[in-house]
């Protein structure tokens, strides 16, 4: 095969590597958006959980307040009955009832105070989460504009490089065009070329026998790595 094909493929190899590098930069830019989106989603889940806890606290508080109100009414009734008690035994029974009601009221008041503390803590947390989400959404909007601008510029670079390598590839011999076409199809998500690293494939580490090594180094025909099916390119031809 003409040495010209190898020179062209070396240029194509270089251009495709440049495209790959730019695509990685685009991925990095998109990762900026993915990261802040993951943060927002995480905080939104926390906020949802926090608000759910607050709802439960409010329901429990309402129930405890209702029970406390009932107990306080019972205490008032007990006090009223004591004024009308006609015997010492009746008075003692009412005093015992009042004492039990008093303890129950104290327990309910303590429970209510604990619920109020939990309400305050979770309300503060809910507010902080809401502020974080609001700020993150605003930041995401700004970052999205930056990412869109950068990725558009990088995409234009890729388009220009694609025009260049495709233009160069048109000058390949028919047989080399066919091999390149197949390799590009097979490695649409990666790089179709590889190089020698001593007597091995630089990418997959496949060890070439002496016959294949000599054929690769002679640069008379395109040779394919048996290990990864990529096209061998020699740096010096």
C-alpha positions, 0 to 999 in steps of 0.5 A, a space after each residue: 500500500 502507498 506510503 501516502 495512505 499511512 501519512 493520511 491516516 496519521 493525520 486522521 489519527 491525530 484529528 480524531 484524538 483531538 476530537 476525543 479530547 474536546 468531547 471529554 471537555 464537553 463531558 466535563 462541562 455537562 458534569 457541572 450541571 449533573 453535579 448541581 442537579 444531584 445536589 438539588 435533588 438530594 436537598 429536595 428529598 431532604 426537604 420533603 422528608 423534613 416537611 413530612 416530619 413537620 406535618 406529623 409533629 403538628 398532628 401530634 401537637 394538635 392531639 396532645 393539646 386536645 388531650 391536655 385540654 380534656 385533662 384540664 377540664 377534668 381537673 376543674 370538674 374535680 375541683 368543683 366536686 371537691 367543693 360539694 363533697 359531703 364526706 372525708 372519704 369522698 374528698 380523699 377520692 377526689 384528691 387522689 383523682 386530682 393528683 393523677 390528673 395533675 401528673 397526666 397534665 404534666 406529662 402532656 405538657 412535657 410532651 408538648 414542649 418536646 414537640 415544640 422543640 422538634 417543630 422549631 428545629 425542623 422548621 429551621 432546617 426546612 427554611 435552610 433547605 428551601 434557601 439552599 434549593 432556591 440558591 442552587 436553582 439560581 446558580 444552575 441557571 447561570 452555570 447552564 448558560 456558561 456550559 451552553 456557551 462553552 459546549 457550543 464553542 467546543 462543538 464548533 471545533 469538533 465540526 471543523 475537525 470532522 470536516 478536516 479528517 473526512 476531507 483527508 480520508 477522501 484521498 485514501 486508496 479504496 482498500 484503506 477507505 474500506 478498512 477505516 470505514 469498518 473500524 470507525 463503525 466498530 469503534 464509534 464510541 472510542 478510537 479506531 487506531 492503536 500504536 506499537 509499544 515495543 512488540 505489543 499493542 499500546 492499547 490492549 497489550 496484545 503481543 505480536 508475533 515476529 511476522 505480524 510485527 514485521 508487517 506492521 513496521 514495514 507499513 506496506 499494508 494496513 494491519 489490524 491488532 488481533 487483540 482489539 481490532 484497531 488499525 496499527 499506525 506507526 509514528 515514523 513512516 
